């Protein structure tokens, strides 16, 4: 039975978390710029709520990135102990045998 960490697709998860972090930072700057234009008749109130949502996304994705990176390193370090030292074949020889 494979280890639970071996089944996770770490590059995909890290790419999604990094994308969420980048988009949240950009939206946070856009929200700050829009709210600095001047609240007219309380129009900045929805922007404040949106700013808190973006801040939560920034914090959660940053913490997720750190945790997933640490787990990825741990899984790679622990996953190599039980494997053989035979070199891996990069290309399958069956393509040459078919010709």
Secondary structure as GFF3:
##gff-version 3
##sequence-region A 1 99
A	DSSP	three_ten_helix	4	7	.	.	.	ID=ss1
A	DSSP	alpha_helix	10	36	.	.	.	ID=ss2
A	DSSP	alpha_helix	45	79	.	.	.	ID=ss3
A	DSSP	alpha_helix	94	98	.	.	.	ID=ss4
###
